[in-house]
Amino acid sequence: MLPDDVLVEIFFYVNNWDIPDLRSSWHVLVHVCRRWRSVVFASPRRLNLRLEYEGHRPISEMLDLWPVLPVTLLSSLSVLPTYQRWDNLVAALESEHYNCIREIHIHDMLKPHWERLLASTRKPFPELTHLELSVALLLDSNVLLVLPDSFLGGCAPRLQTLSLDSIPFPPIPKLLLSANGLVTLSIRNIPHSGYISPDAMATALTVMTKLESLELHFFFPPPDPASRPLPPHTRFVHPALTRFTFNGVQKYLEYLLARIETPLLDYIAVTFSMDFNFDLPQLQRLIGHTEVFKTFNHAELVIDHLIRLDLYPKTRAVYHHQLLGLAISCGDLELDRKLSSLAQVYSSSFFPLISAVEELKIVDYLSPDWEDDMENTQWLELLGPFTALKNLYLSNDIASHVFSALLDFSVERVTEVLPALQSLFIYPEYLLEGPQEPIKIFVTTRRRAGRPVSVHCGSWSGRWVDITEDLTSGD
């Protein structure tokens, strides 16, 4: 009894292409009844109808069964049971149906797959909007794979999403220079043989006026561009860019950022391979000129083999896509030196943001043994810039070490560090075990100084019990 337009809206939510298990739900809808079939095929754009082709049979046999619809090629070569499916996929790229191909998602290619793919994609694909390619990371190191200028005929004007993993570029990526409609660009695990200079990348970015998301991830540290001076202050404005992710050396990042402006940026995640030069003027400029980052008042410090500090607005407690993430990767350096490096980066370059943080969670995924290697001054260096911090979340082990370090100083210094602190949350859920004395002395000292701190025990799920009186009942 529902009118057709209502059915279309319902089908739109059912056929959710962003969720792999639902993106082909329209196949079921068209087999319910003749009317539903008619409604679905009458709205191919609204319902984003596509045919998924995985090479199980020749593409012509699949197309004979359905109306003319865009085709998505899907394949992960690591799970292909036979070469027949790969032969069918390549045949589809070479067939007269190539102009129906809207998306290509091919992953985990080996050398023979890569060579056949390049041979079958030398011509333009006029309808192609999404392209995701990856090769196996464990390829023979003597095999040189390069994305040639002949790929896609060097022209992809309708391309909206380009994702490449472990695939080298030529010095001047002709494909990028033609992709003026690109919305998402992700280049991950860039090998040495595919190094793309910051000059070439910045030049390619100038044609991408619609770009919203940019990700650059170097598998190995790229060559050092710092031997050249930074470019002049004339920068290209990227009016749509909101997300930027980078993993590499800071000098490459600084050189690239010197060429661009991003007025709408609200998500940035940067992972450095540090050389212990903590001067990052271009990153500081980028963040300082972005108004949304000035509203960030929550932070999370993740301690793992990679040390990361994430800042976000309080609305992230519900859901929010905005983020400022800074991570330190220093190879085989000791963990305490990585933490010290991160502390120097955010205290020297981003102090205005850090000093506004009101809530901090320190999440430790490593063995507690590393904490014994941290010197007291390093804990102060780590926490000192958080002058507005009100709520601090710590694991039991970290809490004991932190407050043992603080108590090595005078009573006045204990109240100077984290002066705005009001609540301390310690997890896991069971009541404090192990060395409680440092925490007890810290809480007692703050109370006597007129800056009381309450202590809660619980879990990330939010079930916290106030145990302040239990800790201080004898004082």
Secondary structure by P-SEA (a helix, b strand, c coil): cccaaaaaaaaaaaacccccccccaaaaaaaccaaaaaaaaacccccbbbbbbcccccaaaaaaaccbbbbbbbbcccccccaaaaaaaaaaaaccccccccbbbbccccaaaaaaaaaacccccccccbbbbbccccccccbbbbbcccccccccccccbbbbcccccccccccccccccccbbbbccccccccccaaaaaaaacccccccbbbbbbccccccccccccccccccccccccbbbbbccaaaaaaaaaccccccccbbbbbbccccccccaaaaaaaaaccccccccbbbbbbccbbbbbbbccccccccccbbbbbbbcccccaaaaaaaaaaaaacccaaaaaaccbbbbbbcccccccccccaaaaaaaccccccccbbbbcaaaaaaaaaaaacccaaaaaaccccccbbbbcccccccccaaaaaaaaaaaaaacbbbbbbbbccccccccccccccccc
